[in-house]
Every structure is written in structure tokens, then in C-alpha cells.
Amino acid sequence: MTAEYKVHGDVAVITMSNPPVNGLGYATRVGITDGLAKALADSAVKAVVITGAGKAFSGGADIKEFGSPKALAEPNLLSVILALEASTKPLVAAIHSVCMGGGLELALGCHYRVAAPGTNVALPEVKLGLIPGAGGTQRLPRVLGVEAALNMIVSGEPVKSERLASLPGQKLFDKMAGSAESVLEEAIAFARDVAAKGGDLPLVRNLPCRHPQGDAYFQFAKNMVGGMSKNYPAPLKCVEAVQAATKMKFDDGMAFERQNFIALMFTPESAALRHLFMAERAAGKIADVPDDTPQRAIKTVGVIGAGTMGGGISMNFLNAGIPVTILEMKQDALDRGVATIRKNYEAQVKKGKLKAEKYEERMALLKTTLSYDDLKACDLIIEAVFEELGVKEKVFTQLDAVAKQGAILASNTSTLDVDKIAAFTQRPQDVIGMHFFSPANVMKLLEVVRGAKTGKDVLATVMSLAKKIRKTAVVSGVCDGFIGNRMIEQYSRQAGFLLDEGATPAQVDKAIEKFGFAMGPFRMGDLAGNDIGWAIRKRRSVEQPDMKYSRTADKLCELGRFGQKTGAGWYDYQAGKRDAIPSKLVEDMIVAHRKELGITPRKISDDEIVQRLVYSLVNEGAHILEDGIASKASDIDMVYITGYGFPIFRGGPMHYASQQGLFNVVQAMQRFGRNPNDDAKFWEPAGLIRKLAAEGKGFDQA
């Protein structure tokens, strides 16, 4: 059983025991109701305490049961809470550590609640595109007050128990325990006291629920929430459900909540958010690397290069309390790098996001050096030097000579062959790619590139370390560009072809940004530097001379328009500003280029722009799966959500394509392949797409 039953004198204790967070799966729900039945049938038991084993009271639904029949099997959570409310003996929730989602709803079904300080309390369902579905929107406003409850429900963010306990008039907690260690003992004593006193048992459902400004307050809340969540239906539904708690009888409010919960379950936005929730957890699972794979201790880190990338990488480890030694070739480069790190931290201090003493603690962990010898003791060394194989060879040859045995040697390369880099050493099993995204101290994505000889313990160590530095790590095999940049090249090629055929940079950017991308391809190019893509195309012309590109991007670079850093790219920029201003010079250049090609411009719809850009990612993503570079489609989605600004509410390119129906995707690709100005060979649908489309499946069923 995943719920244990024990009697402590005249108090029965039901302990949820379903690691890691005591998810309310079917067996746990049965254990709770069975335990309650035993307690009610035992005349010696005067009161009941419900708590959770380990490091949580309960984190809510059991994610292992998501989408399975067990998730809805009786007793469901609503039935469990009804059973608790019907108890004729006092029920006390002993809350500690984590009390979220269904776990909080369960606690609200008890007569009393004793909480430990430091408990994270939340109703996070909105982050899955849902509203609480077991009474959270109806009960929490009754014990916390409408405004405090609504803020928690709409944000989904955890709040510490002591902060909630300090709210005036709150009835969420009847007692604050001294500590998490003593909460059970104190809850048993509390239960014994209330049982001895007798009297009616309080139910949250019977408490009044109102707001002094009534409809005016809720209209204000709807205006605020609606403006901040235009692509997400759940936050507004949260407001409506809490408003229902103030206007309806409790049972009617519960029915209203349930109706909206079920309706939201079937929205594409919720499907996308639930997909990403599972995808993030699945990204850390590697088929041939078991969870118990031994890991190497990482107590000190070396970073080679104090530029923007090296400094950002260093900050990740300093933030996690891991000492860093930065190596540069010249003192002035070191000084600039350290000054940038200080500037970044000082900005956080100024905004109140970082305490001054924390800033000093982090800087105290940083050492600088001009000598490779000072990296001898490092457990992990990451190079962040110029993206050229000859430069990498020099670095790794020297690292091989000085690094201690067992040190992990990592490259931050974004495109180069990690196996070739590993071959520069006598220890290829210790070499791995750690591709951080810029700015490295902000972006969540870490592409972990597994070489042909990378040790399993090295891979397991880096994946675990990624969590410690708060990155979403996705494993990629070795190929040009890995997952993200290999796909973005096809996306950028399509953007160029669209210009050749009649679109403008602003039209393309606006269409894909309206779809939900953080930034269109041309604004993105200007931000990253158009010369980076130019260098790749020059390399491609040698390696793959048959690869077709629009010449517009090369012509742009020949004019010296590299983007924001030069004040001119696809757009014009004013000094000190990032506003992208459409450029007459660029538009004239594109028009002249079309004439050279003999192309008569045509009107291109926003729908075509979006489909060609997104489906180019999908087709290349499918090839990446076929090649074994990514192990699952959800990994590709995580790369694009966390590293490339793909709209979260659409769930990533592979999930989005599955939602559209792969049969329809194939039809669109075949249509694009008939376009004489496009690349017909590229638009041949990947075999995996054709196979899944023929079987009526999506990528999640591959």
C-alpha cells in the first residue's frame, strides 16, 4: 500500500507513502479511504491525523498515472475529500515540506490543519493549462480570503506556510508547528485536544466567501489577468471559478469548477503544457544510462574563456555555490570578463533580486588565471573559446596534458564535431559537449552532446549537474548543429526563400511572432549577428555545394549589415535602442535580387509563412529522430521551447505538428515541394512522418 495506517494511543495516523512527493495515485487514495474506514470503525480511536512520509505532505496528482484509467478510477480525489468531510471523528492534516495541488485540496477537506514552517503551499494547476479540479477554487478563498487565494490560484506559484499564516483572518492553518520534524507529534496532540473538547466539527465548505467590492473587484481581476494571459484560457477561468465561490452555493460552485476543469482538459493549450511538463521530466531519462549509474564528484569547475559566453557559464556554477577558475590568455581579457560578471550581479542587487552578501559570496568563489596549470585540480573544465576546430584542438591538447585523471572535459561548441574534439585527447571517454545558450546565465537550455566514446558516468554526472545549476538538459548525438542549430538552419533557409518570393523581413517576423514565437527569424539574426550565419553558409558551400540558399543574407553581410552590433542588419537601429525599424535600403536590395533571379513577387499569406517555417523545423526534427541524434520527439520540443523561443502554449514543433495531424503536415510539405523557388528535395516528408501519418499517429506514439 502507498498509505500506512498506525494507531498512536487514541489517535489514528494515516501516512501517505508514495515517493517522491506522495502523489495521490489510485493506491494512495484507496489507502486513505481504507485507513479512514478503520479509524471510524475502531471505538478506541478518537481522532485521525493525515500526513505524508519523507519530504512532502503531498505534491498532488501522481504524474505516473497522467492519462491512464487509474487517474479517474474511484475513489477519485473528489470522493476521498467527501469521505474526509463526512468523518464523525476529528481529522487533522499534518502538513510539511510540500503541500500542492490535490495535496492542498485534500488538506482543505480535513477539519483542521497543523503546518510546519517552510512548507511550500500552492495550487499550480494553471501551469498545466487547468484550474484546480477538486475544490481548490471553492475552498481556498474561504480560508485565506478571496484576494490572497485568487493570487495563488492564478499564479500557481508556491507560498511559504509562515507567510500564509501571517495573513489577517486566515483560517487555512489552525496551528503552526515548531518544525517539520515535530509537526506529526504536534498534530497528534492537537487532534487529541479537539477530540476531548467535542462539539461540531468545522468544514471549510461551510465558511462564508465574499469580497467587499464584489463584481467590481472581479471585473478588475479579469482585466488584469486577461491582459497578461492572452494565449492561455486557464487564468481567466480561475478568476471565474473563484467568483463563483462568492456568488453560488458551495455545491453549485463545485459543479462550476468541475465543468471548467474538464473543458480546459481538452484545450490545445492545456495539452501543450501537460506535454511539456512530462517532456521536461522525460528529458533526463536516457535509455541506456540507468538512474543508479555512478557519478563523478564535481566540486570545482574550470572555464576557458572570459568572454560573454565564458562569463555567463561561470555564473551558473557560482550561483550554485561551486568554485570556478576562469582561464584567459591575456590579463585585460580576464579583467573585462570579471567586470562583466560583477556588472550582472550588481544589476540583480539593484533590482532586489540578489542580496549584497550573496553577491559577495559568489564572487569569493571566483578565481582567475593565465596558466593552464591552475586547472589541474578542477573536476570539470568547460571551454568557451572561438568556434573553430583548430582553436579547439589547441585547447584540448593542453587540457589533456594538465587535467587530472577523471576530470570531465567539456566543449561549449554549438556546431562542431565533438568526436573530433575528443580525439585531440588520450581520454575521449571523459569528453562531452555542453552547449549553453546565450546569455548562458539566463537561458534554461543546455544541449548535452554525447560523443561516440563519452562514458556513461560522464553523461550521468553532467545531466545531474544540469539540475544543480537549474538548466533543462537535453541529450543530443553528434552531428553538425546538434538538435537546435541543425533545425534552425532549415528554418532560416525558408525565411530567405520567402523573401525571394515576395515577402518582406517585417512581414515574415510579424507572422511568426503572431503565431507566438518570441522573435522572428530576421530580428533573431540581427540580435545574434548575421555574420555568424554567413560563416556557416561559407562552410556549407565547401562541404555541401548542392545546398540551396537565398542569396539575400549574403548580400546583406556584404554590405556590412551584421545586425544590432553594427547598428544595421535586416532592420535599421538607432543608437542605444533595440527597436527594429524596417529598412528601405534592405527592401530595395531584396527587390533587385528578385529581378536578378527573374522572380515575379507574389502575395504570401501569413498562414503560408508560419507553415513553411514551422514545418521546416518538423521535417528536420523527424530526420534527427531517424538519425538517432535525439532519442524522442519530446526532447526536440524541449530544445525549442527553452532555447529558441517557440511558443510554450503550442508545446514545441513536434507536438504542434502532431496536434495539426501528420496527414495534413504531409499534404502541406508536398505542396511546398512543388514550389519552383523552394527546395523540393528538402520538402520530401521524412520517412518517419510518412509512416506515422499512414498509421494515424503522432510523434508521441513513434
Disulfide bonds with the S-S distance in Angstrom:
none
